Amino acid sequence: SQQGEEDPQALSIQEGENATMNCSYKTSINNLQWYRQNSGRGLVHLILIRSNEREKHSGRLRVTLDTSKKSSSLLITASRAADTASYFCLANQAGTALIFGKGTTLSVSS
Amino acid sequence: SQTIHQWPATLVQPVGSPLSLECTVEGTSNPNLYWYRQAAGRGLQLLFYSVGIGQISSEVPQNLSASRPQDRQFILSSKKLLLSDSGFYLCAWKLQGAIEAFFGQGTRLTVV
């Protein structure tokens, strides 16, 4: 399959809890990005991590990248109901194609 | 500044009708252009990408085609829509060698 894999596919948590989503990809990459999509609408760029970085923070977001395992994780700390959305990783392959993971649907209940 | 325009936002088409979705980019030159589709409840699937005028790479063979008649214009077409063509279609661009990709707002296509 051309797509990366993300797990879990669906995640339900309570407000205040942390949410961790994982993404795996198949080929060498230049960088990996995480996007958020609300209810089948456009994509919002969250954070980018380059292939030579291992961890990056942005507000309540923490992204890790393990190029040896071809995997990345997105951690959202102290989740809020407004974080309810689908989250996708985008692997920028060492080439031209940009391949999305299948996505994780996060539901945060108050 | 660079922007990407994708229209229409929503579209309802009967089975067997043709399709033409257009995406244009402003404020940049020679971008790589991409078309993605998201079926209901599923992930974003890369359909086509283009690195230059007239150059189209197809990732998934199906009932769709793409064309790039101008540097900053990317068109997704179908001669006869199928019910399975329903979904959310996203256009994107990225400069060769650049890091970040930019996405249009998407078109929600419902084939009835």
Contacts between the chains, C-beta under 8 A, distances in Angstrom:
chain1	res1	chain2	res2	distance
A	2	B	45	7.5
A	2	B	46	6.3
A	2	B	59	5.9
A	2	B	60	7.4
A	3	B	43	6.1
A	3	B	45	6.7
A	6	B	43	7.7
A	30	B	99	7.3
A	31	B	99	5.4
A	33	B	100	6.9
A	33	B	101	7.2
A	35	B	103	7.9
A	40	B	38	7.0
A	40	B	40	7.9
A	40	B	88	5.3
A	40	B	108	7.0
A	41	B	105	7.3
A	41	B	106	6.6
A	42	B	90	7.3
A	42	B	103	6.1
A	42	B	104	7.0
A	42	B	105	4.2
A	42	B	106	5.1
A	43	B	90	6.9
A	43	B	103	4.6
A	45	B	100	6.7
A	48	B	99	6.2
A	48	B	100	6.2
A	50	B	99	7.3
A	88	B	43	6.7
A	88	B	44	6.2
A	90	B	101	6.7
A	92	B	99	7.1
A	92	B	101	7.4
A	96	B	32	5.9
A	96	B	49	6.2
A	96	B	51	5.9
A	96	B	57	7.6
A	96	B	96	7.5
A	97	B	46	6.2
A	97	B	49	6.1
A	97	B	57	7.7
A	97	B	59	6.9
A	98	B	34	6.1
A	98	B	46	6.8
A	98	B	49	7.6
A	98	B	92	7.0
A	98	B	94	6.8
A	98	B	101	5.6
A	99	B	46	6.0
A	100	B	36	7.0
A	100	B	43	5.7
A	100	B	44	4.0
A	100	B	45	7.5
A	100	B	46	7.2
A	101	B	43	6.4
A	102	B	42	6.9
A	102	B	43	3.6
A	103	B	42	7.9
A	103	B	43	4.6
A	103	B	44	7.4
